[in-house]
Amino acid sequence: MKTPDSVAEALAGRFRIVLVGTQHPGNIGAAARALKTMGLSRLVLVAPEDYPAEEAFRRAAGADDLLAQAQVHATLAEAVADCRYVLGCTARSRRVALDELPPRQAAARALERGAEGEVALVFGRERTGLSNEELQLCHAAVHIPANPEYSSLNLAAAVQVLAYELRLALLESAAAPAGAAAGPGTGHEGPASHAQMEGFFGQLGQTLDDIDFHKGRTPDSAMRKLRRLFLRAALNEQEVRLLRGILADAQRMARLARGGAD
C-alpha cells in the first residue's frame, strides 16, 4: 500500500525550482539542501555567476545529487519553456501587475496546475531579485510576508519556505481519498506550454504592429495588460491554435490592405 510520503514523492516530480542569476555558489548548495529535505529534487539554474563551484557542493551537505543533475540554462524563457504554470517569487511590488499569492496559496495553486503539466517556482538574484522582464514570464507572483522591519530573507531560506509549503500541499493531496479532487483540465486538451504562449505573444505583438493598433504610442503598456489577460485565461493548446489562426488572418488582411494602398 502506498503511503502519503511515497505518493507525494511521485507527485513532486512535476515541480522544478528555478534559481535565476544566483551570485553566490553557496546559496545554490544551500537551496539544494532545502529542496532535498522537503522531498523535491529538480533544481534548475539560469545563468549562475559562479557554477559549478566547490562552495556549492560543500553547502549542499548531502544534496550533491541534486547539484549533479541540475540543469543550467542561459535564459529564464529556456528554463520554463515546457512549463504550464510559472510562479515568480518576489519581495517587492513592481510595475508588472501580477496576482500576488502568499506561500500557502501559491503551493495550492501550483499543485492544482501540476495536474495539467510542469510547474516552475522561480527565485531571483540575491540583491535585485527578478527583473520586470523575467516577471513578465510568470503567471503569478509569490510574496513571503516577512517582518516589514527586517524583511531581508536569504535566498535558501526563501526556497525552504516555498518548498515546505509545497510539501504540505503534496502530502495533503496524497492523503486525500482517491478521486476526491479531479485535476483541472481532466478529459480535455492540455494547457498551452510556456513556449506556446510566448509564440502566441510574439505573433500578437507583431499583429498589433501590422494593423497599427498602437497609433504611434509605445506598445509596452498594452502588451503587459494583454499578457496578464491571456495568462489568467489559462488557455489550452487548442485555444492558442485558434487565436493564432485568427491573428494569421488579420496579418494576411493587413498585408493585402498595404498592397492595395501602394
C-alpha positions in Angstrom: 0.0 0.0 0.0 1.3 3.4 -1.0 1.9 5.9 1.9 1.3 9.6 1.6 5.0 10.2 1.6 5.5 7.8 -1.4 2.6 9.4 -3.3 3.9 12.9 -2.5 7.4 11.9 -3.8 5.8 10.8 -7.1 3.8 14.0 -7.4 6.9 16.1 -6.6 8.4 15.2 -10.0 6.2 17.7 -11.7 7.8 20.7 -10.0 11.1 22.4 -10.6 12.8 25.1 -8.6 14.5 27.7 -10.8 17.3 30.0 -9.5 18.0 32.9 -11.7 21.4 34.7 -11.8 22.5 33.4 -8.4 25.6 35.3 -7.4 26.9 33.2 -4.6 27.5 29.5 -5.2 27.0 28.7 -1.6 23.4 29.7 -1.9 22.9 27.2 -4.7 24.2 24.4 -2.4 22.0 25.6 0.5 19.0 25.8 -1.8 19.6 22.2 -3.0 19.8 21.1 0.7 16.5 22.9 1.4 14.8 21.1 -1.5 16.0 17.7 -0.6 14.7 18.0 3.0 11.3 18.6 1.5 11.4 15.7 -1.0 11.9 17.9 -4.0 14.7 17.0 -6.4 14.5 19.2 -9.6 16.8 22.2 -9.4 17.3 24.4 -12.5 19.9 27.2 -12.7 19.7 30.2 -15.1 22.9 32.0 -15.8 24.6 31.5 -12.4 27.5 33.8 -11.9 29.8 31.1 -10.4 28.9 27.5 -11.0 30.0 24.7 -10.7 31.9 25.7 -7.6 33.3 23.8 -4.6 31.4 26.0 -2.2 28.1 24.9 -3.7 28.8 21.2 -3.1 30.1 22.0 0.4 26.9 23.8 1.4 24.7 21.1 -0.2 25.6 18.9 2.8 24.4 15.6 1.3 22.3 17.0 -1.5 25.1 16.7 -4.0 22.9 14.5 -6.3 20.6 17.5 -6.9 23.5 19.6 -7.9 24.9 16.9 -10.2 21.6 16.6 -12.1 20.8 20.3 -12.1 20.0 21.7 -15.5 21.7 25.0 -16.5 20.1 27.4 -19.0 21.1 30.8 -20.4 17.7 32.4 -20.0 14.6 32.0 -17.9 12.5 31.6 -21.1 14.5 28.5 -21.9 14.3 27.1 -18.4 10.5 27.2 -18.3 9.7 26.7 -22.0 7.8 23.4 -21.4 6.0 24.6 -18.2 2.3 25.0 -17.9 2.5 27.3 -14.9 5.2 29.6 -13.6 5.3 31.3 -10.2 7.8 34.1 -9.6 9.0 34.7 -6.0 9.5 38.4 -5.4 9.9 40.6 -2.3 8.8 43.9 -3.8 6.0 45.4 -5.8 7.0 46.2 -9.3 5.4 47.8 -12.3 4.4 44.3 -13.6 0.8 43.7 -12.5 0.7 40.1 -11.3 -1.7 38.3 -9.0 0.2 38.1 -5.7 -0.1 35.0 -3.6 1.1 34.1 -0.1 3.2 30.9 0.1 0.4 28.6 1.2 -2.0 29.7 -1.5 0.8 29.6 -4.1 1.6 26.0 -3.2 -2.1 25.0 -3.5 -2.2 26.8 -6.9 1.0 25.1 -8.0 -0.4 21.7 -7.0 -3.6 22.4 -8.9 -1.8 23.3 -12.0 0.6 20.4 -11.6 -2.3 18.1 -12.6 -2.0 19.7 -16.0 1.8 19.6 -16.5 5.1 21.0 -15.5 5.2 23.8 -12.9 8.1 26.1 -12.0 8.8 28.2 -8.9 11.3 30.9 -9.8 13.7 32.8 -7.5 15.7 35.8 -8.5 19.1 37.2 -7.7 20.2 37.8 -4.1 20.5 41.6 -4.4 18.0 42.5 -7.0 15.5 39.6 -7.4 13.7 39.0 -10.7 13.7 41.8 -13.3 10.5 43.1 -14.7 11.2 41.3 -18.0 11.5 38.0 -16.1 8.4 38.6 -14.1 6.5 39.1 -17.4 7.2 35.4 -18.0 5.3 34.4 -14.8 1.6 33.7 -14.3 1.6 35.0 -10.7 3.9 36.3 -8.0 4.6 34.8 -4.6 5.4 37.1 -1.7 6.6 35.8 1.7 5.0 38.1 4.4 8.2 38.6 6.3 8.7 41.2 9.2 8.4 44.6 7.4 11.1 46.0 9.8 13.5 43.3 8.7 12.4 41.6 5.6 15.7 40.6 4.1 15.3 36.9 3.5 18.3 34.7 2.4 17.7 33.0 -1.0 18.0 29.5 0.5 15.6 30.5 3.3 13.0 31.7 0.8 13.4 28.4 -1.1 12.9 26.5 2.1 9.7 28.3 2.9 8.2 27.6 -0.5 9.5 24.0 -0.6 7.9 23.4 2.9 4.5 24.8 1.8 4.6 22.7 -1.4 5.5 19.5 0.6 2.5 20.2 2.9 0.2 20.6 -0.1 1.6 17.4 -1.7 1.2 15.4 1.5 -2.4 16.6 2.0 -3.2 15.8 -1.6 -1.6 12.3 -1.3 -3.6 11.6 1.8 -7.0 12.6 0.3 -9.4 9.9 -0.8 -8.9 8.7 -4.4 -10.9 10.8 -6.8 -11.8 13.4 -4.1 -10.4 16.2 -6.3 -10.1 15.8 -10.0 -7.4 17.9 -11.5 -8.3 20.8 -13.8 -8.4 20.0 -17.5 -9.3 16.4 -16.9 -10.6 14.9 -20.1 -9.6 18.0 -22.1 -6.7 19.0 -24.2 -3.8 20.1 -22.0 -2.9 23.7 -21.2 -0.6 25.5 -23.5 3.1 25.3 -22.6 5.1 28.4 -21.8 6.9 28.2 -25.1 3.5 28.1 -27.0 2.2 31.1 -25.1 5.4 33.0 -25.8 5.0 32.2 -29.5 1.4 33.5 -29.3 2.5 36.7 -27.6 5.2 37.2 -30.2 2.6 36.9 -33.0 0.1 39.0 -31.1 2.7 41.8 -30.8 3.6 41.6 -34.5 -0.1 41.6 -35.5 -0.8 44.8 -33.4 2.1 46.4 -35.2 0.8 45.2 -38.6 -2.7 46.8 -38.0 -1.2 49.9 -36.5 -3.1 49.3 -33.3 -0.8 51.5 -31.2 -1.1 54.6 -33.4 2.4 55.7 -32.6 2.1 55.0 -28.8 4.6 52.7 -27.1 3.3 49.1 -27.2 4.8 48.1 -23.8 1.8 49.0 -21.6 -0.8 47.4 -23.9 1.3 44.2 -24.2 1.8 43.9 -20.5 -2.0 44.1 -20.0 -2.7 41.6 -22.8 -0.2 39.2 -21.4 -1.9 39.3 -18.0 -5.3 38.8 -19.5 -4.3 35.8 -21.6 -2.2 34.2 -18.8 -5.2 34.5 -16.4 -7.3 32.8 -19.0 -5.1 29.6 -18.8 -5.5 28.8 -22.5 -5.2 25.3 -23.7 -3.3 24.2 -26.8 -6.4 24.2 -29.0 -7.4 27.7 -27.9 -3.9 29.0 -28.7 -4.0 27.5 -32.1 -7.4 29.1 -32.7 -6.2 32.5 -31.6 -3.1 32.2 -33.7 -5.2 31.3 -36.7 -7.2 34.5 -36.2 -4.0 36.5 -35.9 -2.7 34.9 -39.1 -5.8 36.0 -41.0 -5.6 39.5 -39.5 -1.9 39.7 -40.6 -2.9 38.5 -44.1 -5.6 41.1 -44.4 -3.2 43.8 -43.2 -0.7 42.8 -45.9 -3.5 42.9 -48.6 -4.5 46.3 -47.4 -1.0 47.6 -47.6 -0.6 46.2 -51.0 -3.9 47.8 -52.2 -2.8 51.2 -50.9 0.5 51.1 -52.8 
